[in-house]
Amino acid sequence: MKRKEFLKYIGGGSLALTLAPNLLLAEQFDILEKESVYKLTILHTNDQHSRIEPFDMSYTKNPNQGGFARRASLIKKIRSEETNVLLLDSGDIFQGTPYFNFFGGELEFKLMSMMQYDASTMGNHDFDNGLDGFLKVLPNAKFPFICSNYDFKNTILEGKTEPYRIFRKEGIKIGVFGVGIELNGLVGKKNYGETVYHDPIEIAQHYADFLRNDKKCDLVICLSHIGFDYPDQPEKMSDKHLAAKTSGIDLILGGHTHTFLKEPVSLQSKNGKNVIVNQVGWAGILLGRLDFYFDKNKSVKNISWNNQLIDESIIV
């Protein structure tokens, strides 16, 4: 991995960005590897939108970029190099190519299962074939859908999703929950039926407290499909609001706004601690990666990152 940036926790929990030469960075990471007792590699995607194949060479913005096969090869390579890998998605798996029109999401779920995704949350476009359409192809997903603020009681999806999931990776306990966007006005009523939407901030705070305090998780992750930011609508619910108005979340992996963040953003939570937010655009053009380094007390001391471009340089 080409580590061009370096995120480091210092003393009181402040986050510093070191723009050092690559040689120095390599030395820093060697030190990190030696001094850290635990390491966790988090890989993530969002807003895949059924982009199974790479964009055509004639596509002006992202020619010959993306593709599930390339991503699978990259993930396989990373897993061969790292012991503890968690692979997550932040929703909008469906909609955007004829693959979805013809197969209704079956192919996407099968391929993600082959890539061994650990979990996903639901985006608004995952309701495009209605609850019955989602349920029809759900058996092809060999990973859980974590939806914390959608209440599917009295619908056919009741009991088919999870409000949270705890993963254990060689001594590190990771709690994951997921929040989705308001469906009313964005998705047709017939497509989400009696699904009840709950306020993401209230739900996020509940599960952050529950996972950190009751379940004693070392890291708390929110899979978010509410959008990173809305400059023209500053009061609209977003990951920025979610980070600022809650406490106890370490990492928000976002979606919905198709935001290509140049680097993960460090925001302050309600109690003044750092919350890392990352989002990797759309269409599987990037694979997000964050490496968390823990000390012997399982406290996060350092984070490195690399939002890697999926292109022809990846050998399938």
C-alpha positions in Angstrom: 0.0 0.0 0.0 1.3 3.5 -0.9 0.9 5.3 2.4 0.9 9.0 1.4 -0.7 10.3 4.5 -0.5 9.5 8.2 -3.0 10.0 11.0 -1.8 9.9 14.5 -3.5 10.3 17.9 -1.5 12.5 20.3 -1.7 12.9 24.0 -5.2 14.3 24.8 -6.8 12.6 21.7 -6.2 15.4 19.2 -5.6 14.3 15.6 -2.6 15.4 13.6 -1.9 15.0 9.9 1.7 14.5 9.0 2.7 15.2 5.4 6.1 13.6 5.6 8.2 12.2 2.8 7.3 8.6 1.8 10.6 7.3 3.1 10.0 8.8 6.5 6.4 7.5 6.5 7.7 4.0 5.8 10.0 4.3 8.8 7.1 5.6 10.9 4.9 2.6 9.9 7.7 0.2 10.7 7.7 1.7 14.2 3.9 1.5 14.4 4.0 -2.2 13.5 6.5 -3.0 16.2 5.0 -0.9 19.0 1.3 -1.8 18.4 -0.1 -4.9 20.1 -3.1 -5.1 17.9 -3.9 -4.0 14.4 -7.3 -3.9 12.6 -7.7 -3.2 8.9 -11.1 -1.9 7.9 -12.1 -1.9 4.2 -15.2 -0.3 3.0 -17.4 0.7 0.1 -20.6 2.8 -0.4 -23.1 3.5 -3.2 -22.0 0.7 -5.5 -25.1 1.1 -7.6 -24.8 -2.2 -9.4 -21.6 -1.2 -11.2 -20.4 -4.8 -11.7 -18.1 -3.9 -14.6 -15.5 -1.1 -14.9 -16.6 2.1 -16.6 -16.1 2.1 -20.4 -12.9 3.7 -21.7 -15.0 6.4 -23.3 -16.5 7.5 -20.0 -15.1 11.0 -19.5 -14.9 11.2 -15.7 -13.7 7.7 -14.7 -12.6 5.8 -17.8 -11.8 2.1 -17.2 -12.2 2.5 -13.4 -14.1 0.4 -10.9 -15.3 -3.2 -11.4 -16.2 -5.9 -8.9 -13.5 -8.4 -10.2 -10.7 -5.9 -9.6 -12.0 -5.1 -6.1 -12.2 -8.8 -5.3 -8.6 -9.2 -6.3 -7.5 -6.3 -4.2 -9.4 -7.5 -1.2 -7.9 -10.9 -1.6 -4.4 -9.5 -1.7 -5.0 -7.3 1.4 -6.3 -10.4 3.3 -3.2 -12.3 2.4 -1.1 -9.5 4.0 -3.2 -8.7 7.0 -4.5 -10.9 9.8 -7.5 -8.9 11.0 -9.7 -7.5 8.2 -13.3 -6.2 8.4 -15.1 -5.5 5.1 -18.2 -3.2 5.3 -20.6 -1.4 3.0 -22.7 1.7 3.6 -25.7 1.1 1.4 -27.1 1.8 -2.1 -25.9 -1.5 -3.5 -28.8 -1.5 -5.9 -29.8 0.5 -9.0 -27.7 2.0 -11.9 -27.1 -0.7 -14.5 -29.0 -3.4 -16.4 -27.6 -6.0 -14.0 -30.0 -4.7 -11.4 -32.9 -4.3 -13.9 -32.5 -8.0 -15.0 -31.5 -9.7 -11.7 -32.9 -7.4 -9.0 -29.8 -7.4 -6.9 -29.1 -11.1 -6.8 -25.8 -10.8 -8.7 -24.6 -8.0 -6.4 -25.3 -10.0 -3.3 -23.7 -13.1 -4.7 -20.5 -11.2 -5.6 -20.3 -9.4 -2.3 -20.7 -12.7 -0.5 -17.9 -14.2 -2.6 -15.8 -11.2 -1.5 -16.7 -12.1 2.1 -18.3 -8.8 3.2 -18.9 -8.8 6.9 -21.9 -6.5 6.9 -23.8 -3.7 5.1 -26.5 -1.2 5.9 -29.4 -0.3 3.6 -29.5 2.8 1.4 -32.6 4.4 -0.1 -32.0 2.7 -3.5 -32.0 -0.7 -1.8 -35.8 -0.2 -1.5 -36.2 0.3 -5.3 -37.8 -3.1 -5.9 -39.9 -2.7 -2.7 -39.6 -4.8 0.5 -40.6 -7.9 -1.4 -38.0 -7.4 -4.0 -35.3 -7.0 -1.4 -36.5 -10.1 0.5 -36.5 -12.1 -2.7 -32.8 -11.8 -3.3 -31.7 -11.5 0.4 -30.9 -15.2 0.7 -28.0 -14.5 -1.7 -26.4 -12.2 0.8 -24.2 -14.3 3.2 -23.7 -11.2 5.4 -26.0 -9.3 7.7 -27.8 -6.0 7.0 -27.4 -3.8 10.0 -30.3 -1.3 10.2 -30.7 0.5 13.5 -33.1 3.3 12.8 -35.4 1.5 10.4 -38.1 -0.4 12.3 -39.4 -3.2 10.1 -42.1 -4.4 12.5 -45.3 -5.3 10.7 -43.4 -5.7 7.4 -42.0 -8.7 5.6 -38.5 -7.6 6.6 -39.2 -8.0 10.3 -36.4 -10.1 11.8 -34.5 -10.1 8.6 -32.1 -7.3 9.5 -30.1 -6.6 12.7 -29.9 -3.5 14.9 -26.2 -4.1 15.6 -23.5 -6.7 15.3 -20.3 -7.3 17.3 -17.2 -8.6 15.6 -14.1 -10.0 17.3 -10.8 -9.8 15.6 -7.9 -11.3 17.5 -8.6 -9.7 20.8 -10.3 -6.5 19.5 -14.1 -6.2 20.0 -15.8 -4.1 17.3 -19.4 -2.9 17.6 -21.2 -1.9 14.4 -24.6 -0.3 14.0 -26.2 1.4 11.0 -28.4 4.5 10.3 -30.3 5.3 7.1 -31.9 8.4 5.6 -35.5 9.5 5.9 -37.4 7.5 3.3 -40.6 9.6 3.2 -40.4 11.9 0.2 -37.3 10.1 -1.2 -38.8 6.6 -1.7 -42.3 5.7 -2.8 -44.5 4.7 0.1 -45.4 1.4 -1.6 -41.7 0.5 -1.6 -41.1 0.8 2.1 -44.6 0.1 3.4 -44.9 0.3 7.2 -41.2 0.8 7.8 -40.8 3.3 10.6 -37.9 5.8 10.5 -36.3 6.9 13.8 -34.1 9.9 14.4 -30.5 8.9 13.6 -29.0 10.9 16.4 -31.1 9.4 19.1 -30.6 5.9 17.7 -26.8 6.4 17.2 -26.4 7.6 20.8 -28.3 4.7 22.1 -26.2 2.1 20.3 -22.9 3.9 20.8 -23.6 3.8 24.6 -24.9 0.2 24.5 -21.9 -1.1 22.5 -19.3 0.8 24.4 -20.6 0.6 27.9 -22.8 -2.5 28.0 -21.0 -4.7 25.5 -17.5 -3.2 26.2 -16.5 -2.8 22.6 -13.0 -1.4 21.9 -14.2 0.3 18.7 -17.6 1.6 17.7 -18.4 2.0 14.0 -21.5 3.6 12.4 -22.5 2.6 8.9 -24.3 5.7 7.7 -26.4 6.3 4.7 -27.5 9.8 5.5 -25.0 11.8 3.5 -21.7 13.5 4.5 -22.7 17.1 4.1 -25.3 19.4 2.4 -23.7 22.9 1.9 -26.9 24.3 0.5 -29.0 22.8 3.3 -26.7 23.1 6.4 -29.5 22.0 8.8 -30.2 18.8 7.0 -29.2 15.6 8.8 -25.7 14.5 7.8 -22.7 12.7 9.1 -21.3 16.0 10.3 -24.3 16.5 12.5 -24.2 12.9 13.6 -20.6 13.2 14.7 -21.1 16.5 16.5 -24.3 15.6 18.4 -23.3 12.2 19.7 -20.5 10.7 21.7 -18.9 7.3 21.8 -18.6 6.7 18.0 -15.0 6.2 16.7 -15.7 5.8 13.0 -18.5 6.8 10.6 -18.4 5.1 7.2 -20.7 7.2 5.1 -22.7 7.0 1.9 -25.6 8.6 -0.1 -24.0 11.9 -1.2 -21.4 10.1 -3.4 -18.6 12.2 -1.7 -15.1 11.5 -2.8 -13.2 12.5 0.4 -9.5 13.2 -0.4 -8.8 11.9 3.1 -10.7 10.8 6.2 -12.1 13.8 8.1 -11.6 14.2 11.8 -14.6 15.8 13.6 -15.3 16.5 17.2 -18.0 14.6 19.1 -20.3 16.1 21.7 -17.8 15.3 24.4 -14.8 16.7 22.4 -13.3 13.5 21.3 -12.3 12.6 17.7 -14.7 11.0 15.3 -13.2 9.8 12.0 -15.5 10.0 8.9 -14.8 8.5 5.6 -16.7 8.1 2.3 -15.4 6.8 -1.0 -17.6 8.3 -3.7 -19.7 5.8 -5.6 -19.7 3.0 -8.2 -16.9 1.1 -6.6 -14.2 3.4 -8.0 -12.4 3.4 -4.7 -11.9 0.9 -1.9 -11.6 2.7 1.5 -9.0 1.4 3.9 -8.2 2.4 7.5 -5.7 0.6 9.7 -6.2 1.1 13.4 -3.3 0.4 15.7 -4.0 -0.4 19.3 -1.8 -0.5 22.4 -1.8 -3.3 25.0 -4.9 -1.7 26.7 -6.8 -1.9 23.4 -6.8 1.9 23.1 -6.4 3.4 19.6 -3.1 5.1 19.2 -2.6 5.5 15.5 -4.6 5.3 12.3 -3.2 5.1 8.7 -5.4 5.3 5.6 -5.5 4.7 1.9 -8.6 5.3 -0.3 -7.3 3.1 -3.2 -8.3 3.6 -6.8 -9.7 0.6 -8.5 -8.2 0.6 -12.1 -6.3 -1.5 -14.6 -3.3 -1.6 -12.4 -5.0 -4.2 -10.3 -4.4 -7.7 -11.8 -7.5 -9.9 -11.9 
